Amino acid sequence: MSQVSFRELQPAKGEQARGIIRVPGVEPTWEVPAVVIRGEQDGPTLVVTGGIHAAEYVSIEAVTQLSRWVDPKRLRGTLIAVLIVNTPGFFAHSIYVNPIDNKNIRFPGDPNGTASEKVAHFLATELIDGADAYIDAHCGDMIEALVPFTLWAKVDDPDVSARAHAMAQVYGLERTLCAANAVGSTYFEMAKRGVPGIVGEVGQQGICDKDLVKIHLRGMQNVMAHLGMIDPLGPPPAPPRELAGMAWTRSSVAGTYHPAVAVGDLVKKGQVTGELHDLFGETIEVHQALADGEVIFLVTALAVAEGGPLLGIATYDAADNKSPDHD
């Protein structure tokens, strides 16, 4: 049996506690809404986080609904959910980063670093360390289109890797991808610390689509059933397609982006996927697919910054394998 509380949220068996947790040592004040649900029966501890990226609304709503759906009288084990990690960015409609230090929240963080680094360290050490499993819920950010997929980490411990892979397989999405070196990503860094973790990606473009929320919610419920925390809600989902890697196209300079493909499109290596223009509409770059595969991530904003991700192609040939490095 692992941890059953998150700071002052310490419910008895068969009860739940919810509240606003202040991250220590961060100024201005950084607080996160959290729920701890402790089942009447013993079992594993699952941690779920939403809102690492503050405008990924489908995933935030799915985590919120999960926290309201779980019945502590029927639960085996403990669910700990942080509904929105990046609260400073949530009401500011911030994408990618938090507005305090303008950084992405990257694990495992630093207790002596900037606000984002302190928050990441706090979550890693006080929330997730010691848990039996971890789900980081994501979706396409406000300027991102994507097709649903799960990410899991391959680390030195084969048992942790196998458990993470199994969680990704039961999530119920059509695609899953292994990362062997996704440094800074939540699921990879926590797997290195012994906690099998996955990322679920469902939703896109700052739209809180109710049907996609249901898919994300069902994925988390499927993982809970897989862990033995709840009874299965139906037959097991079909196995996902195992992707070999991701080939990323990034902007070399700031400009306007004009894609020639859409998410879900199958492309061939060398095929034109889009153009980067300057502010007068002149073509700066013509982008070509870096590999054969499927477009599963695409920036839909006209304005793009230097170095930003534009397009991600999921590859099926192990020779094209690249670790996902976006989240």
C-alpha positions in Angstrom: 0.0 0.0 0.0 1.4 3.4 -1.0 0.5 7.0 -0.2 -3.1 7.9 0.6 -2.9 11.6 1.0 -1.8 14.9 -0.6 -0.6 17.2 2.1 -3.6 18.2 4.2 -6.1 16.1 2.2 -6.2 12.9 4.2 -9.6 11.2 4.0 -10.5 8.1 6.0 -11.4 4.9 4.2 -14.5 5.2 2.1 -14.3 9.0 2.1 -12.9 11.8 -0.1 -11.3 15.2 0.6 -10.9 18.1 -1.8 -9.3 21.5 -1.5 -6.9 24.1 -2.8 -3.2 23.1 -2.2 -0.7 25.9 -2.1 2.7 25.1 -3.6 5.3 26.0 -1.0 8.0 28.5 -1.7 6.4 30.0 -4.9 5.7 33.7 -5.3 3.3 35.0 -6.4 1.1 32.4 -4.8 0.5 29.2 -6.8 -2.4 27.0 -5.7 -3.9 23.9 -7.3 -7.3 22.2 -6.9 -6.9 18.6 -5.8 -9.1 15.7 -4.8 -8.1 12.6 -2.8 -10.5 9.7 -2.8 -9.7 6.8 -0.5 -11.6 3.6 -1.1 -13.2 1.4 1.5 -10.9 -1.4 0.4 -7.1 -1.4 0.1 -5.5 -1.2 -3.3 -3.1 0.7 -5.4 -2.7 4.5 -5.5 -3.2 6.2 -8.9 -2.2 9.9 -9.4 -3.8 11.8 -12.2 -2.8 15.4 -13.3 -4.6 17.7 -15.6 -3.7 21.2 -16.9 0.1 20.9 -17.0 -0.7 23.0 -20.1 -3.4 25.4 -19.1 -5.4 25.6 -22.3 -5.8 21.9 -22.9 -9.4 21.9 -21.9 -10.6 18.4 -22.8 -8.1 16.8 -20.5 -8.8 19.2 -17.7 -12.5 18.6 -17.8 -11.9 14.8 -18.1 -9.8 14.8 -14.9 -12.4 16.9 -13.1 -15.2 14.5 -14.2 -13.2 11.5 -13.0 -12.8 13.0 -9.6 -16.6 13.5 -9.4 -17.4 10.0 -10.8 -15.3 7.8 -8.5 -17.4 6.3 -5.6 -15.2 5.8 -2.5 -17.5 3.1 -1.3 -16.7 1.0 -4.4 -13.1 2.1 -4.9 -10.2 -0.2 -4.1 -7.2 1.9 -3.3 -6.7 5.6 -3.7 -7.2 8.2 -6.4 -5.3 11.5 -6.1 -6.2 14.0 -8.8 -4.8 17.5 -9.4 -7.4 19.0 -11.7 -5.4 22.0 -13.0 -1.6 22.2 -12.4 -1.0 25.4 -14.3 -3.5 27.5 -12.5 -1.7 30.8 -13.2 -2.0 30.1 -16.9 -5.6 28.8 -16.8 -7.5 32.1 -16.6 -4.8 33.9 -18.6 -5.5 31.5 -21.5 -1.8 30.7 -21.6 -0.5 28.1 -24.0 2.5 25.9 -23.5 4.0 27.8 -20.5 2.9 29.4 -17.3 2.9 33.3 -17.2 4.9 33.6 -14.0 8.3 32.6 -15.5 7.2 31.9 -19.1 8.4 28.3 -18.8 7.0 24.9 -19.6 6.5 22.7 -16.5 9.2 20.1 -16.9 10.0 17.3 -14.6 11.7 16.5 -12.2 12.0 20.2 -11.5 14.2 22.0 -9.1 13.3 23.1 -5.5 15.6 26.1 -5.9 14.6 27.0 -9.4 11.9 29.3 -10.9 8.2 28.9 -10.2 7.6 26.2 -12.8 10.7 24.3 -11.7 9.5 24.4 -8.1 6.0 23.3 -9.0 7.4 20.3 -11.0 9.6 19.3 -8.1 6.8 19.6 -5.6 4.5 17.4 -7.7 7.2 14.8 -8.4 8.3 14.5 -4.8 5.1 15.2 -2.7 2.4 13.9 -5.1 3.7 11.2 -7.4 6.7 9.6 -5.7 5.5 6.4 -3.9 2.4 6.0 -6.1 1.7 2.8 -8.0 0.8 4.5 -11.3 0.5 7.9 -12.9 -1.6 9.4 -15.7 -0.8 12.9 -17.1 -3.8 14.0 -19.1 -3.2 16.1 -22.1 -4.7 17.2 -25.4 -3.9 19.5 -28.3 -3.3 23.0 -27.0 -5.2 26.1 -28.2 -3.3 26.2 -31.5 -2.8 22.4 -32.0 -4.8 19.8 -33.8 -4.1 16.1 -33.1 -5.5 12.6 -33.3 -5.7 10.7 -30.0 -2.8 8.7 -28.8 -1.0 7.6 -25.6 2.7 7.9 -24.7 4.5 5.5 -22.4 8.2 5.4 -21.3 10.8 2.7 -21.7 13.3 3.0 -18.9 16.0 0.8 -17.4 13.6 -1.1 -15.1 11.8 -3.5 -17.4 9.0 -4.1 -14.9 8.2 -0.4 -14.8 8.3 -0.2 -18.6 6.0 -3.2 -19.0 3.5 -1.8 -16.5 3.5 1.6 -18.3 3.0 -0.1 -21.7 0.1 -2.1 -20.3 -1.6 1.1 -19.1 -1.2 2.7 -22.5 -2.6 -0.3 -24.2 -5.8 -0.4 -22.2 -6.5 3.4 -22.4 -8.7 2.7 -25.5 -7.1 5.0 -28.0 -6.1 3.9 -31.5 -2.4 4.7 -31.3 0.3 4.4 -28.7 4.0 5.4 -28.8 7.0 4.4 -26.7 9.5 7.0 -25.7 13.0 5.9 -24.7 14.5 9.3 -23.9 11.8 11.9 -23.4 13.9 14.0 -21.0 11.8 16.4 -18.9 8.4 14.8 -19.7 6.3 13.9 -16.8 5.7 10.2 -17.6 9.3 9.5 -18.5 10.9 11.2 -15.5 8.5 9.5 -13.1 9.1 6.1 -14.7 12.8 6.6 -14.1 11.8 7.1 -10.4 9.9 3.8 -10.4 6.4 5.0 -11.0 4.9 3.7 -14.3 3.3 6.7 -16.1 1.6 7.5 -19.3 0.3 10.5 -21.2 -3.2 10.4 -22.8 -3.7 12.9 -25.6 -7.4 13.5 -26.6 -8.8 16.8 -27.8 -7.6 19.8 -29.6 -7.6 23.6 -30.3 -9.0 24.9 -27.1 -12.4 23.3 -27.6 -13.9 21.5 -24.7 -15.6 18.9 -26.9 -18.0 16.8 -24.7 -17.6 13.6 -26.8 -13.8 13.8 -26.6 -14.0 14.4 -22.8 -15.9 11.1 -22.6 -13.2 9.3 -24.5 -10.5 10.7 -22.2 -12.6 9.9 -19.1 -13.2 6.3 -20.3 -9.4 5.9 -20.8 -8.7 6.8 -17.2 -11.5 4.5 -16.0 -10.0 1.7 -18.1 -6.6 2.2 -16.4 -8.3 2.1 -13.0 -10.0 -1.2 -13.9 -6.7 -2.5 -15.2 -5.1 -1.7 -11.9 -8.0 -3.4 -10.0 -9.3 -0.2 -8.5 -12.8 -0.5 -10.0 -14.7 -3.2 -11.9 -14.4 -3.1 -15.7 -17.0 -0.9 -17.3 -17.3 -3.2 -20.4 -15.2 -5.4 -22.6 -11.5 -4.6 -22.9 -10.7 -2.1 -25.7 -9.1 -3.2 -28.9 -5.3 -3.1 -28.8 -3.8 0.2 -30.1 -1.5 0.5 -33.1 2.1 0.6 -31.9 3.8 3.6 -33.5 7.6 3.5 -34.0 8.4 7.2 -33.4 7.7 10.8 -34.2 9.4 12.9 -36.9 9.0 16.6 -36.0 9.1 19.7 -38.2 9.9 22.9 -36.4 10.0 26.5 -37.6 13.5 27.9 -38.1 12.4 31.5 -37.9 9.2 33.3 -36.8 6.6 33.8 -39.5 3.2 32.6 -40.7 2.5 28.9 -41.2 0.4 27.5 -44.0 0.0 23.7 -43.7 -0.8 21.6 -46.8 -1.9 18.6 -44.8 -4.4 17.8 -42.0 -4.2 15.5 -38.9 -4.9 12.0 -39.9 -3.4 12.3 -43.3 -0.9 9.7 -44.5 2.2 11.2 -46.0 5.3 10.0 -47.9 8.8 11.2 -47.1 9.6 14.3 -49.2 5.9 15.2 -49.7 5.2 18.9 -49.2 3.5 19.5 -45.9 3.4 23.2 -45.7 5.1 26.6 -46.1 6.5 29.3 -43.8 5.9 32.9 -45.0 7.3 36.2 -43.9 4.9 39.0 -42.9 4.6 40.1 -46.5 3.4 36.7 -47.6 6.7 35.7 -49.3 7.7 32.1 -48.9 10.6 31.6 -46.5 10.6 27.8 -46.4 8.8 24.9 -48.0 8.5 22.0 -45.6 8.6 18.4 -46.6 7.7 15.2 -44.7 10.7 13.9 -42.9 9.4 10.3 -43.0 6.6 8.1 -44.2 3.7 8.0 -41.7 0.6 9.7 -40.4 0.2 13.3 -39.4 -1.0 13.1 -35.8 0.0 16.6 -34.6 -0.4 20.0 -36.5 -0.1 23.6 -35.4 -3.2 25.5 -36.7 -2.2 29.0 -35.8 -1.1 31.5 -38.5 1.6 33.0 -36.3 4.5 30.8 -35.3 7.6 31.5 -33.2 11.1 30.5 -34.0 11.9 27.0 -33.0 8.2 26.0 -32.3 6.8 22.6 -33.3 4.7 22.7 -36.5 3.9 19.2 -37.5 4.5 15.7 -36.0 4.4 12.6 -38.2 4.0 9.2 -36.5 6.3 6.7 -38.1 5.8 3.0 -38.5 9.4 2.1 -39.5 11.7 1.5 -36.6 14.5 3.1 -38.6 12.7 6.4 -38.4 12.2 6.2 -34.7 12.6 9.5 -32.8 11.5 10.0 -29.2 8.5 12.4 -28.8 9.8 15.7 -27.4 6.9 18.0 -27.5 5.2 17.5 -24.1 
